[in-house]
Amino acid sequence: MKTILYFFLLASSICLAQEVALLKYSGGGDWYANPTSLPNLIQFCNQNIKTTLNSKPATVSAESSDIFSYPFIHMTGHGNVVFAPNEIINLRNYLLAGGFLHIDDNYGMDEYIRREIKKIFPNNELVEVPVNHLIFQGPYKFTSGLPKIHEHDKKRPQAFGIFIENRLVLLYTFECDLGDGWEDYEVHNDPVEIRLKALQMGANIINYVFNN
């Protein structure tokens, strides 16, 4: 009974907060990559889909209880990721309690993050999110699924997810570079239409987290 009450209280606090955070992690990967991406996404969402998110994203560590204060946590980087056992438990509890983790491979973290996701959910498969999922339906329509922002290996962009009782709790965007598309224009000089697609897809993710 105490366990049920604990998760109910955690879920309630997660649902009420209008803030997002960047996940700090160990292993050597650059968790701090794309410093302007989240502020720009927040600004875009507040201006275009009427969210009221705090304009300054927080930074949280995987082992901290502070993660339960944020309905949406974003993670990115180019290299190695290592979660300690206590971090794995904390992240699992956060996601089961109603939290959401978006992992954006900034090119180079794929082999490492897949290993760590398996530690968080050893009994759940990372599956491709179908194009008819709500996250692609609105407020902006992406009929072909995840948009391609940067080319790298010229592979198709893929959105993978962990579903718990039909709820998408973890989204892993691969061969896409959404976060690069959210950054200030002069960082990558992406065409306006490409950057807009990235921000619109990001807005869909935020909309899904805060309205479902």
ZIZI-V417524 format. One record per helix or strand of 3 or more residues. SS is the DSSP state (H for helix, E for strand). FROM is the first residue (numbers start at 1). TO is the last residue. Records with the same first field share a line. If there is no record, write none. Layout:
SS: FROM-TO + FROM-TO
This chain:
H: 2-16 + 37-48 + 65-69 + 85-96 + 110-120 + 134-136 + 178-182 + 185-188 + 192-211
E: 20-24 + 58-61 + 72-77 + 100-105 + 158-164 + 167-174
